[in-house]
Amino acid sequence: MKTNPCSLGVGALMIAVAVTACGGHGEDGPSATLQRADRQIPKAAHEPTDPSVQGFLDAALPKGPGGTAVAARDGRLLHCKGFGLADREKAVPARCDTAYDIMSITKQFTAAAIMKLEMMGELRVSDPIGDHVGPVPPDKRGITLHHLLTHTAGLDDGAGGDDYDPVSRDGMLGIVLKSRLQSAPGAEFHYSNLGYSVLAAIIEKVSGLPYERFLATHLFAPSGMRRTGYVLPRWRPDQIAVEYDEHGKPQGRPNEHPWAADGPHWFLRGNGGVLSTPRDMFRWHRALEGNAVLSAGAKRKMFKPRVYIGARQGFKLHYGYGWAVTRGDGSRIVLHDGGNDWGYGDFARYLDHRVMVFWISNYAHQDGEWNLEDHATELTRGIARHART
């Protein structure tokens, strides 16, 4: 299975669509850490429901998909409620604390980790990749971390393989360095999963920590995110959503597919595959409005519109570092979607309205009936509108 190689440019990116926050203080308090991830979630965990948002979803969602929708405004979680089932065979409902594969939304964590390392003085986004991965062939000596972050390195994802191919970090880097570029570094936008896997490798080489451990220590724990990662959270089996194909056939949970002992193999690591709960994604949104995880300067660099990637329904879209950036509906908007053969999700933040929307589905397509990706514009803008008013 290959994750959608470029879900950007469809769905939520055709729209308009933020954040709020208390630095590293999650709603469980500043002492919340990843080591508490094995604490069992009460069956009656609070799921705030906004009648306006719920009414919109009841009217807008087709019958059949499973997932969770979140809306926040002014630092407050207004709505975090599931729809449909996380496990159809066992009739387990989708919840605010269900863990999903967030797919390409993972890229914002990789970008944030690079910004964190720059804050720590360990690297600069202007560094050539050869400074961190060793000798590179002549055609790739001009590739910088900035190019990888903005998908302008010229890398061709066709050089890689399936998400579940058992390739190591160094094996992945060898394939990338031997591949033929689609364009000269900096010349063109080519959405690249491989580029973000290279960034994940650089995070490991520079920090001396495994990719997930660096995220857990420097991003997730300070944000109060106890249920986000690959293997470090002690997931309960029934907490993770089963994914379903377009015929409704179960495809298992994301971590039941062929993975290495410490997470996905390297054609997926860093560009996708992170598991998270909708409640944790709200905590991430809230952390980003404060400066405890990333400085104001780091966030300005991350959210700066850098590469024009096209217009959708009147909105001019640019790519920053791990986020798409645009203006619309009276606000600056940063957003990213993610999709694979089975699921789809969208994370959007209206920076000026202080509104955040996240929705995700483990069963996003039914052959000949519905496809939530086709409804992404309607769903995201609708949730945001009802949260705002």
Sequence and secondary structure as in RCSB ss.txt:
>XXXX:A:sequence
MKTNPCSLGVGALMIAVAVTACGGHGEDGPSATLQRADRQIPKAAHEPTDPSVQGFLDAALPKGPGGTAVAARDG
RLLHCKGFGLADREKAVPARCDTAYDIMSITKQFTAAAIMKLEMMGELRVSDPIGDHVGPVPPDKRGITLHHLLT
HTAGLDDGAGGDDYDPVSRDGMLGIVLKSRLQSAPGAEFHYSNLGYSVLAAIIEKVSGLPYERFLATHLFAPSGM
RRTGYVLPRWRPDQIAVEYDEHGKPQGRPNEHPWAADGPHWFLRGNGGVLSTPRDMFRWHRALEGNAVLSAGAKR
KMFKPRVYIGARQGFKLHYGYGWAVTRGDGSRIVLHDGGNDWGYGDFARYLDHRVMVFWISNYAHQDGEWNLEDH
ATELTRGIARHART
>XXXX:A:secstr
    TT TTSGGGGS       TT BTTBTT  GGGTTS   TT      HHHHHHHHHHS SS  EEEEEEETT
EEEEEEEESEEETTTTEE  TT BEE GGGGHHHHHHHHHHHHHTTS  TTSBTHHHH    GGGTT BHHHHHT
T S   GGGS  TTS   HHHHHHHHHHS  SS TTT     HHHHHHHHHHHHHHHSS HHHHHIIIIIHHHT 
 SEESSSS   GGGB   B TTS B   GGGSS BTTBS TTTTTTS  EE HHHHHHHHHHHHSSSSS HHHHH
HHHS  EEEEEETTEEEEE SSSEEEEETTEEEEEEEEE SS EEEEEEETTTTEEEEEEESS EETTTEEGGGG
HHHHHHHHHHHHH 
